[in-house]
Amino acid sequence: MNASTGALAIDSTFRERGAAKPGVRFDRASWPHGATGPAKAHGSVFSRGR
Protein backbone atom coordinates (compact mmCIF):
# COMPACT_ATOMS: atom_id res chain seq x y z
CA MET A 1 0.00 0.00 0.00
CA ASN A 2 1.20 3.46 -0.83
CA ALA A 3 1.06 5.37 2.47
CA SER A 4 0.60 8.70 0.68
CA THR A 5 -2.22 7.74 -1.69
CA GLY A 6 -3.68 4.58 -0.11
CA ALA A 7 -3.27 2.74 -3.43
CA LEU A 8 -3.06 -1.05 -3.18
CA ALA A 9 -0.69 -3.20 -5.21
CA ILE A 10 -0.19 -6.92 -5.81
CA ASP A 11 2.90 -8.40 -4.17
CA SER A 12 4.81 -9.55 -7.26
CA THR A 13 6.85 -12.01 -5.16
CA PHE A 14 3.72 -13.97 -4.12
CA ARG A 15 3.47 -16.68 -6.77
CA GLU A 16 3.42 -20.41 -7.24
CA ARG A 17 6.73 -22.12 -7.98
CA GLY A 18 7.54 -21.70 -11.68
CA ALA A 19 4.62 -19.32 -12.36
CA ALA A 20 5.09 -16.34 -14.65
CA LYS A 21 2.46 -14.22 -12.84
CA PRO A 22 1.87 -13.49 -9.14
CA GLY A 23 -0.97 -15.16 -7.25
CA VAL A 24 -2.45 -18.64 -6.80
CA ARG A 25 -4.39 -20.56 -9.47
CA PHE A 26 -7.72 -21.98 -8.33
CA ASP A 27 -8.62 -23.84 -11.55
CA ARG A 28 -6.75 -27.05 -10.86
CA ALA A 29 -7.82 -30.58 -10.01
CA SER A 30 -5.11 -31.38 -7.47
CA TRP A 31 -4.20 -29.52 -4.28
CA PRO A 32 -1.56 -30.24 -1.60
CA HIS A 33 -4.26 -31.99 0.48
CA GLY A 34 -5.50 -34.14 -2.43
CA ALA A 35 -7.49 -34.21 -5.66
CA THR A 36 -10.57 -32.16 -4.79
CA GLY A 37 -11.13 -30.23 -8.03
CA PRO A 38 -11.28 -26.49 -8.71
CA ALA A 39 -11.78 -24.09 -5.81
CA LYS A 40 -13.51 -20.73 -5.46
CA ALA A 41 -11.72 -17.85 -3.78
CA HIS A 42 -13.73 -16.53 -0.84
CA GLY A 43 -11.53 -13.93 0.74
CA SER A 44 -8.68 -11.47 0.46
CA VAL A 45 -5.65 -10.77 2.59
CA PHE A 46 -4.30 -7.27 3.12
CA SER A 47 -0.97 -6.67 4.82
CA ARG A 48 0.96 -3.58 5.77
CA GLY A 49 4.12 -5.48 4.82
CA ARG A 50 5.83 -5.19 8.17
PDBQT receptor file of N, H, CA, C and O in Angstrom, charges set to zero:
ATOM      1  N   MET A   1       0.836  -1.179   0.000  1.00  0.00    +0.000 N 
ATOM      2  CA  MET A   1       0.000   0.000   0.000  1.00  0.00    +0.000 C 
ATOM      3  C   MET A   1       0.879   1.240   0.000  1.00  0.00    +0.000 C 
ATOM      4  O   MET A   1       1.878   1.315   0.716  1.00  0.00    +0.000 OA
ATOM      5  N   ASN A   2       0.498   2.182  -0.795  1.00  0.00    +0.000 N 
ATOM      6  H   ASN A   2      -0.313   2.121  -1.377  1.00  0.00    +0.000 HD
ATOM      7  CA  ASN A   2       1.197   3.455  -0.830  1.00  0.00    +0.000 C 
ATOM      8  C   ASN A   2       0.661   4.306   0.320  1.00  0.00    +0.000 C 
ATOM      9  O   ASN A   2      -0.514   4.672   0.316  1.00  0.00    +0.000 OA
ATOM     10  N   ALA A   3       1.491   4.620   1.290  1.00  0.00    +0.000 N 
ATOM     11  H   ALA A   3       2.446   4.323   1.293  1.00  0.00    +0.000 HD
ATOM     12  CA  ALA A   3       1.057   5.369   2.468  1.00  0.00    +0.000 C 
ATOM     13  C   ALA A   3       0.547   6.763   2.132  1.00  0.00    +0.000 C 
ATOM     14  O   ALA A   3      -0.289   7.302   2.858  1.00  0.00    +0.000 OA
ATOM     15  N   SER A   4       1.031   7.353   1.052  1.00  0.00    +0.000 N 
ATOM     16  H   SER A   4       1.710   6.915   0.462  1.00  0.00    +0.000 HD
ATOM     17  CA  SER A   4       0.603   8.698   0.679  1.00  0.00    +0.000 C 
ATOM     18  C   SER A   4      -0.757   8.715  -0.008  1.00  0.00    +0.000 C 
ATOM     19  O   SER A   4      -1.583   9.590   0.250  1.00  0.00    +0.000 OA
ATOM     20  N   THR A   5      -0.982   7.731  -0.891  1.00  0.00    +0.000 N 
ATOM     21  H   THR A   5      -0.311   7.020  -1.100  1.00  0.00    +0.000 HD
ATOM     22  CA  THR A   5      -2.222   7.736  -1.690  1.00  0.00    +0.000 C 
ATOM     23  C   THR A   5      -3.234   6.684  -1.254  1.00  0.00    +0.000 C 
ATOM     24  O   THR A   5      -4.414   6.784  -1.593  1.00  0.00    +0.000 OA
ATOM     25  N   GLY A   6      -2.785   5.668  -0.500  1.00  0.00    +0.000 N 
ATOM     26  H   GLY A   6      -1.827   5.586  -0.224  1.00  0.00    +0.000 HD
ATOM     27  CA  GLY A   6      -3.676   4.582  -0.108  1.00  0.00    +0.000 C 
ATOM     28  C   GLY A   6      -3.864   3.541  -1.195  1.00  0.00    +0.000 C 
ATOM     29  O   GLY A   6      -4.653   2.611  -1.031  1.00  0.00    +0.000 OA
ATOM     30  N   ALA A   7      -3.143   3.686  -2.312  1.00  0.00    +0.000 N 
ATOM     31  H   ALA A   7      -2.502   4.442  -2.445  1.00  0.00    +0.000 HD
ATOM     32  CA  ALA A   7      -3.275   2.741  -3.432  1.00  0.00    +0.000 C 
ATOM     33  C   ALA A   7      -2.746   1.364  -3.043  1.00  0.00    +0.000 C 
ATOM     34  O   ALA A   7      -1.704   1.244  -2.398  1.00  0.00    +0.000 OA
ATOM     35  N   LEU A   8      -3.483   0.329  -3.445  1.00  0.00    +0.000 N 
ATOM     36  H   LEU A   8      -4.329   0.427  -3.969  1.00  0.00    +0.000 HD
ATOM     37  CA  LEU A   8      -3.060  -1.047  -3.182  1.00  0.00    +0.000 C 
ATOM     38  C   LEU A   8      -2.311  -1.591  -4.381  1.00  0.00    +0.000 C 
ATOM     39  O   LEU A   8      -2.510  -1.138  -5.508  1.00  0.00    +0.000 OA
ATOM     40  N   ALA A   9      -1.448  -2.567  -4.135  1.00  0.00    +0.000 N 
ATOM     41  H   ALA A   9      -1.286  -2.936  -3.219  1.00  0.00    +0.000 HD
ATOM     42  CA  ALA A   9      -0.689  -3.197  -5.215  1.00  0.00    +0.000 C 
ATOM     43  C   ALA A   9      -0.554  -4.689  -4.922  1.00  0.00    +0.000 C 
ATOM     44  O   ALA A   9      -0.578  -5.105  -3.763  1.00  0.00    +0.000 OA
ATOM     45  N   ILE A  10      -0.412  -5.482  -5.965  1.00  0.00    +0.000 N 
ATOM     46  H   ILE A  10      -0.392  -5.144  -6.906  1.00  0.00    +0.000 HD
ATOM     47  CA  ILE A  10      -0.193  -6.917  -5.808  1.00  0.00    +0.000 C 
ATOM     48  C   ILE A  10       1.275  -7.156  -5.493  1.00  0.00    +0.000 C 
ATOM     49  O   ILE A  10       2.156  -6.570  -6.122  1.00  0.00    +0.000 OA
ATOM     50  N   ASP A  11       1.534  -8.021  -4.515  1.00  0.00    +0.000 N 
ATOM     51  H   ASP A  11       0.818  -8.497  -4.005  1.00  0.00    +0.000 HD
ATOM     52  CA  ASP A  11       2.902  -8.400  -4.170  1.00  0.00    +0.000 C 
ATOM     53  C   ASP A  11       3.431  -9.301  -5.280  1.00  0.00    +0.000 C 
ATOM     54  O   ASP A  11       3.021 -10.458  -5.378  1.00  0.00    +0.000 OA
ATOM     55  N   SER A  12       4.319  -8.801  -6.103  1.00  0.00    +0.000 N 
ATOM     56  H   SER A  12       4.651  -7.861  -6.023  1.00  0.00    +0.000 HD
ATOM     57  CA  SER A  12       4.812  -9.547  -7.262  1.00  0.00    +0.000 C 
ATOM     58  C   SER A  12       5.662 -10.755  -6.873  1.00  0.00    +0.000 C 
ATOM     59  O   SER A  12       5.952 -11.597  -7.723  1.00  0.00    +0.000 OA
ATOM     60  N   THR A  13       6.067 -10.857  -5.602  1.00  0.00    +0.000 N 
ATOM     61  H   THR A  13       5.832 -10.173  -4.911  1.00  0.00    +0.000 HD
ATOM     62  CA  THR A  13       6.849 -12.014  -5.161  1.00  0.00    +0.000 C 
ATOM     63  C   THR A  13       5.960 -13.170  -4.705  1.00  0.00    +0.000 C 
ATOM     64  O   THR A  13       6.457 -14.277  -4.497  1.00  0.00    +0.000 OA
ATOM     65  N   PHE A  14       4.651 -12.935  -4.545  1.00  0.00    +0.000 N 
ATOM     66  H   PHE A  14       4.247 -12.036  -4.714  1.00  0.00    +0.000 HD
ATOM     67  CA  PHE A  14       3.717 -13.972  -4.123  1.00  0.00    +0.000 C 
ATOM     68  C   PHE A  14       3.217 -14.732  -5.346  1.00  0.00    +0.000 C 
ATOM     69  O   PHE A  14       2.304 -14.286  -6.041  1.00  0.00    +0.000 OA
ATOM     70  N   ARG A  15       3.832 -15.890  -5.597  1.00  0.00    +0.000 N 
ATOM     71  H   ARG A  15       4.574 -16.252  -5.033  1.00  0.00    +0.000 HD
ATOM     72  CA  ARG A  15       3.471 -16.684  -6.773  1.00  0.00    +0.000 C 
ATOM     73  C   ARG A  15       3.797 -18.139  -6.533  1.00  0.00    +0.000 C 
ATOM     74  O   ARG A  15       4.612 -18.483  -5.677  1.00  0.00    +0.000 OA
ATOM     75  N   GLU A  16       3.138 -18.992  -7.313  1.00  0.00    +0.000 N 
ATOM     76  H   GLU A  16       2.476 -18.712  -8.008  1.00  0.00    +0.000 HD
ATOM     77  CA  GLU A  16       3.425 -20.412  -7.240  1.00  0.00    +0.000 C 
ATOM     78  C   GLU A  16       4.770 -20.687  -7.878  1.00  0.00    +0.000 C 
ATOM     79  O   GLU A  16       5.206 -19.946  -8.759  1.00  0.00    +0.000 OA
ATOM     80  N   ARG A  17       5.430 -21.745  -7.440  1.00  0.00    +0.000 N 
ATOM     81  H   ARG A  17       5.076 -22.347  -6.724  1.00  0.00    +0.000 HD
ATOM     82  CA  ARG A  17       6.729 -22.117  -7.978  1.00  0.00    +0.000 C 
ATOM     83  C   ARG A  17       6.639 -22.288  -9.489  1.00  0.00    +0.000 C 
ATOM     84  O   ARG A  17       5.800 -23.045  -9.977  1.00  0.00    +0.000 OA
ATOM     85  N   GLY A  18       7.490 -21.596 -10.229  1.00  0.00    +0.000 N 
ATOM     86  H   GLY A  18       8.171 -20.981  -9.833  1.00  0.00    +0.000 HD
ATOM     87  CA  GLY A  18       7.545 -21.698 -11.678  1.00  0.00    +0.000 C 
ATOM     88  C   GLY A  18       6.519 -20.854 -12.419  1.00  0.00    +0.000 C 
ATOM     89  O   GLY A  18       6.507 -20.855 -13.650  1.00  0.00    +0.000 OA
ATOM     90  N   ALA A  19       5.654 -20.132 -11.704  1.00  0.00    +0.000 N 
ATOM     91  H   ALA A  19       5.663 -20.131 -10.704  1.00  0.00    +0.000 HD
ATOM     92  CA  ALA A  19       4.616 -19.322 -12.360  1.00  0.00    +0.000 C 
ATOM     93  C   ALA A  19       5.198 -18.042 -12.922  1.00  0.00    +0.000 C 
ATOM     94  O   ALA A  19       6.139 -17.480 -12.363  1.00  0.00    +0.000 OA
ATOM     95  N   ALA A  20       4.640 -17.584 -14.024  1.00  0.00    +0.000 N 
ATOM     96  H   ALA A  20       3.875 -18.040 -14.479  1.00  0.00    +0.000 HD
ATOM     97  CA  ALA A  20       5.088 -16.340 -14.646  1.00  0.00    +0.000 C 
ATOM     98  C   ALA A  20       4.397 -15.118 -14.044  1.00  0.00    +0.000 C 
ATOM     99  O   ALA A  20       4.901 -14.000 -14.150  1.00  0.00    +0.000 OA
ATOM    100  N   LYS A  21       3.233 -15.335 -13.406  1.00  0.00    +0.000 N 
ATOM    101  H   LYS A  21       2.824 -16.243 -13.320  1.00  0.00    +0.000 HD
ATOM    102  CA  LYS A  21       2.462 -14.219 -12.843  1.00  0.00    +0.000 C 
ATOM    103  C   LYS A  21       2.255 -14.440 -11.350  1.00  0.00    +0.000 C 
ATOM    104  O   LYS A  21       2.222 -15.583 -10.895  1.00  0.00    +0.000 OA
ATOM    105  N   PRO A  22       2.113 -13.350 -10.573  1.00  0.00    +0.000 N 
ATOM    106  CA  PRO A  22       1.871 -13.490  -9.138  1.00  0.00    +0.000 C 
ATOM    107  C   PRO A  22       0.477 -14.049  -8.854  1.00  0.00    +0.000 C 
ATOM    108  O   PRO A  22      -0.430 -13.933  -9.678  1.00  0.00    +0.000 OA
ATOM    109  N   GLY A  23       0.321 -14.657  -7.677  1.00  0.00    +0.000 N 
ATOM    110  H   GLY A  23       1.058 -14.752  -7.008  1.00  0.00    +0.000 HD
ATOM    111  CA  GLY A  23      -0.970 -15.164  -7.247  1.00  0.00    +0.000 C 
ATOM    112  C   GLY A  23      -1.011 -16.675  -7.158  1.00  0.00    +0.000 C 
ATOM    113  O   GLY A  23       0.011 -17.346  -7.303  1.00  0.00    +0.000 OA
ATOM    114  N   VAL A  24      -2.211 -17.209  -6.917  1.00  0.00    +0.000 N 
ATOM    115  H   VAL A  24      -3.041 -16.663  -6.799  1.00  0.00    +0.000 HD
ATOM    116  CA  VAL A  24      -2.449 -18.640  -6.803  1.00  0.00    +0.000 C 
ATOM    117  C   VAL A  24      -3.551 -19.007  -7.787  1.00  0.00    +0.000 C 
ATOM    118  O   VAL A  24      -4.565 -18.314  -7.866  1.00  0.00    +0.000 OA
ATOM    119  N   ARG A  25      -3.364 -20.086  -8.536  1.00  0.00    +0.000 N 
ATOM    120  H   ARG A  25      -2.540 -20.649  -8.471  1.00  0.00    +0.000 HD
ATOM    121  CA  ARG A  25      -4.392 -20.556  -9.475  1.00  0.00    +0.000 C 
ATOM    122  C   ARG A  25      -5.396 -21.435  -8.738  1.00  0.00    +0.000 C 
ATOM    123  O   ARG A  25      -5.008 -22.317  -7.972  1.00  0.00    +0.000 OA
ATOM    124  N   PHE A  26      -6.661 -21.202  -8.966  1.00  0.00    +0.000 N 
ATOM    125  H   PHE A  26      -6.976 -20.486  -9.589  1.00  0.00    +0.000 HD
ATOM    126  CA  PHE A  26      -7.715 -21.977  -8.328  1.00  0.00    +0.000 C 
ATOM    127  C   PHE A  26      -8.355 -22.981  -9.276  1.00  0.00    +0.000 C 
ATOM    128  O   PHE A  26      -9.177 -23.788  -8.843  1.00  0.00    +0.000 OA
ATOM    129  N   ASP A  27      -8.002 -22.952 -10.557  1.00  0.00    +0.000 N 
ATOM    130  H   ASP A  27      -7.334 -22.296 -10.909  1.00  0.00    +0.000 HD
ATOM    131  CA  ASP A  27      -8.621 -23.836 -11.547  1.00  0.00    +0.000 C 
ATOM    132  C   ASP A  27      -7.785 -25.094 -11.792  1.00  0.00    +0.000 C 
ATOM    133  O   ASP A  27      -7.394 -25.380 -12.923  1.00  0.00    +0.000 OA
ATOM    134  N   ARG A  28      -7.521 -25.827 -10.735  1.00  0.00    +0.000 N 
ATOM    135  H   ARG A  28      -7.839 -25.595  -9.816  1.00  0.00    +0.000 HD
ATOM    136  CA  ARG A  28      -6.745 -27.054 -10.860  1.00  0.00    +0.000 C 
ATOM    137  C   ARG A  28      -7.461 -28.200 -10.145  1.00  0.00    +0.000 C 
ATOM    138  O   ARG A  28      -8.259 -27.985  -9.233  1.00  0.00    +0.000 OA
ATOM    139  N   ALA A  29      -7.161 -29.399 -10.575  1.00  0.00    +0.000 N 
ATOM    140  H   ALA A  29      -6.513 -29.574 -11.316  1.00  0.00    +0.000 HD
ATOM    141  CA  ALA A  29      -7.819 -30.581 -10.010  1.00  0.00    +0.000 C 
ATOM    142  C   ALA A  29      -7.154 -31.070  -8.736  1.00  0.00    +0.000 C 
ATOM    143  O   ALA A  29      -7.816 -31.657  -7.880  1.00  0.00    +0.000 OA
ATOM    144  N   SER A  30      -5.853 -30.837  -8.595  1.00  0.00    +0.000 N 
ATOM    145  H   SER A  30      -5.315 -30.360  -9.290  1.00  0.00    +0.000 HD
ATOM    146  CA  SER A  30      -5.113 -31.381  -7.466  1.00  0.00    +0.000 C 
ATOM    147  C   SER A  30      -4.548 -30.269  -6.587  1.00  0.00    +0.000 C 
ATOM    148  O   SER A  30      -3.993 -29.286  -7.078  1.00  0.00    +0.000 OA
ATOM    149  N   TRP A  31      -4.704 -30.448  -5.276  1.00  0.00    +0.000 N 
ATOM    150  H   TRP A  31      -5.155 -31.246  -4.877  1.00  0.00    +0.000 HD
ATOM    151  CA  TRP A  31      -4.196 -29.518  -4.281  1.00  0.00    +0.000 C 
ATOM    152  C   TRP A  31      -3.246 -30.269  -3.351  1.00  0.00    +0.000 C 
ATOM    153  O   TRP A  31      -3.208 -31.498  -3.388  1.00  0.00    +0.000 OA
ATOM    154  N   PRO A  32      -2.469 -29.558  -2.509  1.00  0.00    +0.000 N 
ATOM    155  CA  PRO A  32      -1.557 -30.243  -1.597  1.00  0.00    +0.000 C 
ATOM    156  C   PRO A  32      -2.265 -31.271  -0.696  1.00  0.00    +0.000 C 
ATOM    157  O   PRO A  32      -1.645 -32.253  -0.286  1.00  0.00    +0.000 OA
ATOM    158  N   HIS A  33      -3.530 -31.062  -0.391  1.00  0.00    +0.000 N 
ATOM    159  H   HIS A  33      -4.033 -30.265  -0.724  1.00  0.00    +0.000 HD
ATOM    160  CA  HIS A  33      -4.262 -31.991   0.478  1.00  0.00    +0.000 C 
ATOM    161  C   HIS A  33      -5.013 -33.065  -0.317  1.00  0.00    +0.000 C 
ATOM    162  O   HIS A  33      -5.721 -33.879   0.277  1.00  0.00    +0.000 OA
ATOM    163  N   GLY A  34      -4.875 -33.082  -1.636  1.00  0.00    +0.000 N 
ATOM    164  H   GLY A  34      -4.300 -32.421  -2.118  1.00  0.00    +0.000 HD
ATOM    165  CA  GLY A  34      -5.495 -34.141  -2.430  1.00  0.00    +0.000 C 
ATOM    166  C   GLY A  34      -6.217 -33.623  -3.665  1.00  0.00    +0.000 C 
ATOM    167  O   GLY A  34      -6.268 -32.418  -3.915  1.00  0.00    +0.000 OA
ATOM    168  N   ALA A  35      -6.770 -34.551  -4.427  1.00  0.00    +0.000 N 
ATOM    169  H   ALA A  35      -6.728 -35.529  -4.224  1.00  0.00    +0.000 HD
ATOM    170  CA  ALA A  35      -7.488 -34.211  -5.664  1.00  0.00    +0.000 C 
ATOM    171  C   ALA A  35      -8.933 -33.878  -5.326  1.00  0.00    +0.000 C 
ATOM    172  O   ALA A  35      -9.768 -34.773  -5.201  1.00  0.00    +0.000 OA
ATOM    173  N   THR A  36      -9.226 -32.594  -5.179  1.00  0.00    +0.000 N 
ATOM    174  H   THR A  36      -8.547 -31.867  -5.281  1.00  0.00    +0.000 HD
ATOM    175  CA  THR A  36     -10.567 -32.158  -4.794  1.00  0.00    +0.000 C 
ATOM    176  C   THR A  36     -11.235 -31.296  -5.858  1.00  0.00    +0.000 C 
ATOM    177  O   THR A  36     -12.372 -30.862  -5.674  1.00  0.00    +0.000 OA
ATOM    178  N   GLY A  37     -10.550 -31.044  -6.959  1.00  0.00    +0.000 N 
ATOM    179  H   GLY A  37      -9.626 -31.397  -7.108  1.00  0.00    +0.000 HD
ATOM    180  CA  GLY A  37     -11.130 -30.233  -8.033  1.00  0.00    +0.000 C 
ATOM    181  C   GLY A  37     -10.911 -28.748  -7.838  1.00  0.00    +0.000 C 
ATOM    182  O   GLY A  37     -10.267 -28.330  -6.877  1.00  0.00    +0.000 OA
ATOM    183  N   PRO A  38     -11.452 -27.943  -8.759  1.00  0.00    +0.000 N 
ATOM    184  CA  PRO A  38     -11.278 -26.495  -8.706  1.00  0.00    +0.000 C 
ATOM    185  C   PRO A  38     -11.874 -25.889  -7.430  1.00  0.00    +0.000 C 
ATOM    186  O   PRO A  38     -12.831 -26.420  -6.865  1.00  0.00    +0.000 OA
ATOM    187  N   ALA A  39     -11.303 -24.789  -6.996  1.00  0.00    +0.000 N 
ATOM    188  H   ALA A  39     -10.526 -24.358  -7.455  1.00  0.00    +0.000 HD
ATOM    189  CA  ALA A  39     -11.781 -24.086  -5.805  1.00  0.00    +0.000 C 
ATOM    190  C   ALA A  39     -12.320 -22.716  -6.191  1.00  0.00    +0.000 C 
ATOM    191  O   ALA A  39     -12.104 -22.242  -7.306  1.00  0.00    +0.000 OA
ATOM    192  N   LYS A  40     -13.013 -22.098  -5.269  1.00  0.00    +0.000 N 
ATOM    193  H   LYS A  40     -13.188 -22.483  -4.363  1.00  0.00    +0.000 HD
ATOM    194  CA  LYS A  40     -13.511 -20.733  -5.465  1.00  0.00    +0.000 C 
ATOM    195  C   LYS A  40     -12.921 -19.863  -4.361  1.00  0.00    +0.000 C 
ATOM    196  O   LYS A  40     -13.039 -20.173  -3.176  1.00  0.00    +0.000 OA
ATOM    197  N   ALA A  41     -12.291 -18.780  -4.767  1.00  0.00    +0.000 N 
ATOM    198  H   ALA A  41     -12.195 -18.528  -5.730  1.00  0.00    +0.000 HD
ATOM    199  CA  ALA A  41     -11.724 -17.850  -3.779  1.00  0.00    +0.000 C 
ATOM    200  C   ALA A  41     -12.860 -17.225  -2.974  1.00  0.00    +0.000 C 
ATOM    201  O   ALA A  41     -13.889 -16.855  -3.538  1.00  0.00    +0.000 OA
ATOM    202  N   HIS A  42     -12.682 -17.106  -1.668  1.00  0.00    +0.000 N 
ATOM    203  H   HIS A  42     -11.846 -17.407  -1.209  1.00  0.00    +0.000 HD
ATOM    204  CA  HIS A  42     -13.729 -16.534  -0.836  1.00  0.00    +0.000 C 
ATOM    205  C   HIS A  42     -13.186 -15.526   0.177  1.00  0.00    +0.000 C 
ATOM    206  O   HIS A  42     -13.773 -15.314   1.238  1.00  0.00    +0.000 OA
ATOM    207  N   GLY A  43     -12.073 -14.918  -0.164  1.00  0.00    +0.000 N 
ATOM    208  H   GLY A  43     -11.596 -15.090  -1.025  1.00  0.00    +0.000 HD
ATOM    209  CA  GLY A  43     -11.527 -13.932   0.743  1.00  0.00    +0.000 C 
ATOM    210  C   GLY A  43     -10.320 -13.229   0.173  1.00  0.00    +0.000 C 
ATOM    211  O   GLY A  43      -9.811 -13.611  -0.881  1.00  0.00    +0.000 OA
ATOM    212  N   SER A  44      -9.866 -12.218   0.853  1.00  0.00    +0.000 N 
ATOM    213  H   SER A  44     -10.279 -11.908   1.709  1.00  0.00    +0.000 HD
ATOM    214  CA  SER A  44      -8.679 -11.468   0.464  1.00  0.00    +0.000 C 
ATOM    215  C   SER A  44      -7.837 -11.228   1.699  1.00  0.00    +0.000 C 
ATOM    216  O   SER A  44      -8.349 -11.205   2.819  1.00  0.00    +0.000 OA
ATOM    217  N   VAL A  45      -6.556 -11.051   1.492  1.00  0.00    +0.000 N 
ATOM    218  H   VAL A  45      -6.140 -11.069   0.583  1.00  0.00    +0.000 HD
ATOM    219  CA  VAL A  45      -5.645 -10.767   2.589  1.00  0.00    +0.000 C 
ATOM    220  C   VAL A  45      -4.951  -9.446   2.301  1.00  0.00    +0.000 C 
ATOM    221  O   VAL A  45      -4.393  -9.252   1.221  1.00  0.00    +0.000 OA
ATOM    222  N   PHE A  46      -4.987  -8.555   3.254  1.00  0.00    +0.000 N 
ATOM    223  H   PHE A  46      -5.441  -8.713   4.131  1.00  0.00    +0.000 HD
ATOM    224  CA  PHE A  46      -4.301  -7.274   3.124  1.00  0.00    +0.000 C 
ATOM    225  C   PHE A  46      -3.253  -7.197   4.218  1.00  0.00    +0.000 C 
ATOM    226  O   PHE A  46      -3.516  -7.546   5.369  1.00  0.00    +0.000 OA
ATOM    227  N   SER A  47      -2.066  -6.740   3.856  1.00  0.00    +0.000 N 
ATOM    228  H   SER A  47      -1.852  -6.456   2.921  1.00  0.00    +0.000 HD
ATOM    229  CA  SER A  47      -0.974  -6.665   4.817  1.00  0.00    +0.000 C 
ATOM    230  C   SER A  47      -0.273  -5.316   4.698  1.00  0.00    +0.000 C 
ATOM    231  O   SER A  47      -0.171  -4.752   3.609  1.00  0.00    +0.000 OA
ATOM    232  N   ARG A  48       0.195  -4.821   5.796  1.00  0.00    +0.000 N 
ATOM    233  H   ARG A  48       0.113  -5.280   6.681  1.00  0.00    +0.000 HD
ATOM    234  CA  ARG A  48       0.957  -3.576   5.769  1.00  0.00    +0.000 C 
ATOM    235  C   ARG A  48       2.413  -3.849   5.425  1.00  0.00    +0.000 C 
ATOM    236  O   ARG A  48       3.206  -2.913   5.318  1.00  0.00    +0.000 OA
ATOM    237  N   GLY A  49       2.783  -5.130   5.248  1.00  0.00    +0.000 N 
ATOM    238  H   GLY A  49       2.140  -5.890   5.335  1.00  0.00    +0.000 HD
ATOM    239  CA  GLY A  49       4.123  -5.475   4.819  1.00  0.00    +0.000 C 
ATOM    240  C   GLY A  49       5.201  -5.294   5.868  1.00  0.00    +0.000 C 
ATOM    241  O   GLY A  49       6.363  -5.068   5.532  1.00  0.00    +0.000 OA
ATOM    242  N   ARG A  50       4.835  -5.389   7.116  1.00  0.00    +0.000 N 
ATOM    243  H   ARG A  50       3.891  -5.573   7.389  1.00  0.00    +0.000 HD
ATOM    244  CA  ARG A  50       5.826  -5.188   8.170  1.00  0.00    +0.000 C 
ATOM    245  C   ARG A  50       6.412  -6.463   8.644  1.00  0.00    +0.000 C 
ATOM    246  O   ARG A  50       7.264  -6.459   9.533  1.00  0.00    +0.000 OA
TER     247      ARG A  50
